[in-house]
Amino acid sequence: MMMYGALNQAVLARVPSTANRVLDLGCGTGVLGRALKERQPCAVVGVTFSPEEAAAARAHLDQVLVRDLNRFEPGEVGRVDCVICSHVLEHLYHPDQLLRQLHACLAAEGRVVVALPNVLFWRQRLEFCLGRFRYAEGGLMDRTHYRFFDWETAGALLAQTGYGVESAEAEGALPGSRFLAQAGRWLDQRALELSPGLFGFQFIFVARPAATQPASG
């Protein structure tokens, strides 16, 4: 089984610096949790489906659980200040169910940080226009994805599960902008502001439980 050991810097940057206890769902080998613990004093609990990933993550995190997130009961970890769901919800049968359950373990000022891949990123749109819908071993069309999201449905997932979104951003770039130095970075920023669903390859949300939650169903 392939082990996930990448560090999503955009997600790390959005974890509140005040979070003392963090739950990292889909923690992989613990790279994100390790970077977080190096940045601020906190305890990190990781959850992964892979025993091999868990063995590696235990070298860096305070606690690591081997669980299937499709059947995970968040209450077993107790209260946390922040829950990280970085590129994990799309792998679940019912991500809305897990998001609703997370309300119970969030502290009063708790936040969720969610990162989702954008299935309508411009390069993937070209593939669709050419009549190609091909699963891959990783990336936007990872064959282990059960759910696919665009800019609208990603935000709706959080709203429909009782969260108020505090920030919503896309990370990506215009084709060829890397060759334009500072002007390219400005163009990237403008493009992502105007059309996040076209130029963003991932979406990052920071949200907290809304005062009034929708009925589960």
C-alpha positions as CSV (number, residue, x, y, z in Angstrom):
1,M,0.0,0.0,0.0
2,M,1.2,3.5,-0.9
3,M,2.0,5.6,2.2
4,Y,1.0,9.3,2.2
5,G,3.9,11.5,3.4
6,A,3.3,14.9,1.7
7,L,3.1,18.2,3.6
8,N,0.2,20.4,2.6
9,Q,1.6,23.8,3.4
10,A,-1.6,25.6,2.7
11,V,-3.4,23.5,5.3
12,L,-0.7,24.0,7.8
13,A,-0.8,27.7,7.4
14,R,-4.5,27.8,8.3
15,V,-4.4,25.7,11.5
16,P,-5.0,28.2,14.3
17,S,-1.9,29.1,16.3
18,T,-4.0,28.9,19.4
19,A,-4.9,25.2,18.9
20,N,-3.6,23.2,21.8
21,R,-5.1,19.8,20.8
22,V,-5.5,18.8,17.1
23,L,-7.1,15.9,15.4
24,D,-5.6,15.0,12.0
25,L,-7.9,12.8,10.1
26,G,-6.0,10.9,7.4
27,C,-2.7,11.8,9.0
28,G,-0.6,9.7,6.7
29,T,2.9,9.3,8.0
30,G,2.5,12.2,10.4
31,V,4.4,14.8,8.3
32,L,1.7,17.6,8.8
33,G,1.4,16.9,12.5
34,R,5.1,16.9,13.0
35,A,5.4,20.3,11.3
36,L,2.5,21.6,13.4
37,K,4.2,20.5,16.6
38,E,7.4,22.1,15.5
39,R,5.5,25.4,14.9
40,Q,3.5,25.6,18.1
41,P,3.1,23.7,21.4
42,C,0.3,21.3,20.9
43,A,-0.8,17.6,21.1
44,V,-1.7,16.0,17.8
45,V,-3.9,12.9,17.5
46,G,-3.7,11.2,14.1
47,V,-6.1,8.8,12.4
48,T,-5.2,6.6,9.4
49,F,-6.6,3.4,7.8
50,S,-3.1,2.1,7.2
51,P,-1.2,0.2,9.9
52,E,2.1,1.0,8.0
53,E,1.3,4.8,8.0
54,A,0.4,4.6,11.7
55,A,3.7,3.0,12.6
56,A,5.5,5.8,10.9
57,A,3.3,8.5,12.3
58,R,3.7,7.3,15.9
59,A,7.3,8.6,15.8
60,H,6.0,12.2,15.5
61,L,2.5,12.4,16.9
62,D,1.2,12.1,20.5
63,Q,-1.4,9.4,19.6
64,V,-2.2,7.5,16.4
65,L,-5.4,5.4,15.8
66,V,-5.9,2.9,13.1
67,R,-9.5,3.4,12.0
68,D,-11.8,3.2,9.0
69,L,-13.1,6.8,8.8
70,N,-16.3,5.5,7.2
71,R,-17.1,4.0,10.6
72,F,-15.1,6.3,12.9
73,E,-16.6,7.7,16.1
74,P,-14.8,11.0,16.8
75,G,-16.0,11.0,20.4
76,E,-13.3,8.5,21.3
77,V,-10.6,11.2,21.0
78,G,-12.2,13.7,23.4
79,R,-12.3,17.4,22.9
80,V,-10.0,19.1,20.4
81,D,-9.4,22.7,19.3
82,C,-9.0,21.9,15.6
83,V,-9.8,19.0,13.2
84,I,-7.8,18.7,10.0
85,C,-9.5,17.0,7.0
86,S,-6.8,17.4,4.3
87,H,-7.7,15.5,1.1
88,V,-9.6,12.8,3.1
89,L,-13.3,13.5,2.8
90,E,-13.4,12.7,-0.9
91,H,-12.3,9.1,0.0
92,L,-15.4,8.5,2.2
93,Y,-18.7,7.1,1.3
94,H,-20.6,9.7,3.4
95,P,-18.3,12.7,4.2
96,D,-21.3,14.6,5.4
97,Q,-21.9,12.1,8.1
98,L,-18.4,12.4,9.5
99,L,-18.6,16.2,9.4
100,R,-21.8,16.2,11.5
101,Q,-20.2,13.8,14.0
102,L,-17.2,16.1,14.4
103,H,-19.4,18.8,16.1
104,A,-19.4,16.7,19.3
105,C,-15.6,16.7,19.7
106,L,-14.9,20.3,18.9
107,A,-14.2,22.7,21.8
108,A,-16.2,25.9,22.2
109,E,-14.0,27.9,19.8
110,G,-13.0,24.9,17.7
111,R,-12.3,25.0,14.0
112,V,-12.2,22.5,11.2
113,V,-9.7,23.0,8.4
114,V,-10.8,21.2,5.2
115,A,-8.9,20.7,2.0
116,L,-10.6,19.2,-1.1
117,P,-9.3,18.6,-4.6
118,N,-11.1,20.4,-7.4
119,V,-12.3,18.0,-10.1
120,L,-13.0,21.0,-12.4
121,F,-9.4,22.4,-12.4
122,W,-8.7,23.7,-15.8
123,R,-6.3,20.9,-16.8
124,Q,-8.9,18.3,-15.8
125,R,-11.6,20.2,-17.7
126,L,-9.5,19.8,-20.9
127,E,-9.4,16.1,-20.3
128,F,-13.1,15.9,-19.9
129,C,-13.6,18.0,-23.1
130,L,-11.4,15.6,-24.9
131,G,-13.7,12.8,-23.8
132,R,-11.3,11.3,-21.3
133,F,-12.6,10.3,-17.8
134,R,-9.6,8.3,-16.5
135,Y,-8.9,7.2,-13.0
136,A,-5.2,7.4,-11.8
137,E,-3.1,6.3,-9.0
138,G,-3.1,9.7,-7.4
139,G,-4.1,13.3,-8.0
140,L,-7.5,14.7,-8.9
141,M,-8.8,11.5,-10.4
142,D,-7.4,9.2,-7.7
143,R,-9.1,5.8,-8.1
144,T,-9.8,5.7,-4.4
145,H,-12.0,8.9,-4.6
146,Y,-15.7,8.2,-3.9
147,R,-16.8,11.8,-4.1
148,F,-15.9,14.7,-6.4
149,F,-16.2,18.4,-5.6
150,D,-16.2,21.7,-7.4
151,W,-16.1,25.2,-5.8
152,E,-19.8,25.3,-5.1
153,T,-20.4,21.8,-3.8
154,A,-17.3,22.0,-1.6
155,G,-18.7,25.0,0.2
156,A,-22.2,23.4,0.3
157,L,-20.8,20.3,2.0
158,L,-19.8,22.4,5.0
159,A,-22.9,24.6,5.1
160,Q,-25.2,21.5,4.9
161,T,-23.4,19.8,7.8
162,G,-23.8,22.7,10.2
163,Y,-20.7,24.8,9.7
164,G,-20.2,28.5,9.1
165,V,-17.3,29.1,6.7
166,E,-14.9,31.7,8.0
167,S,-12.5,31.6,5.0
168,A,-12.6,29.8,1.6
169,E,-9.7,30.0,-0.7
170,A,-8.4,28.2,-3.8
171,E,-4.8,27.3,-4.4
172,G,-3.5,27.1,-8.0
173,A,-2.1,29.1,-10.8
174,L,-2.6,30.4,-14.3
175,P,-1.0,28.4,-17.1
176,G,2.5,29.8,-17.7
177,S,2.4,32.3,-14.8
178,R,5.6,30.9,-13.3
179,F,7.6,32.4,-16.1
180,L,6.3,36.0,-15.3
181,A,8.0,36.4,-11.9
182,Q,6.1,38.9,-9.7
183,A,3.6,39.8,-12.4
184,G,2.8,36.1,-12.6
185,R,2.1,35.9,-8.8
186,W,-0.2,38.9,-9.1
187,L,-2.1,37.3,-12.0
188,D,-2.4,34.0,-10.1
189,Q,-4.0,35.9,-7.2
190,R,-6.4,37.7,-9.4
191,A,-7.4,34.6,-11.3
192,L,-8.0,32.6,-8.1
193,E,-10.2,35.4,-6.7
194,L,-12.2,35.7,-9.9
195,S,-12.5,32.1,-10.9
196,P,-11.5,29.7,-8.0
197,G,-13.3,26.8,-9.6
198,L,-11.3,27.0,-12.8
199,F,-7.8,27.8,-11.6
200,G,-7.7,26.2,-8.2
201,F,-6.4,22.6,-7.9
202,Q,-7.5,22.5,-4.3
203,F,-9.9,24.4,-2.0
204,I,-9.1,25.2,1.6
205,F,-11.8,26.1,4.1
206,V,-11.7,27.1,7.7
207,A,-15.1,26.7,9.4
208,R,-16.7,26.5,12.8
209,P,-20.0,25.0,14.0
210,A,-22.8,27.3,13.1
211,A,-25.2,28.6,15.9
212,T,-28.1,26.8,14.2
213,Q,-27.3,23.5,12.6
214,P,-29.4,21.9,9.8
215,A,-31.2,18.7,10.7
216,S,-29.3,15.6,9.8
217,G,-30.7,13.4,7.1
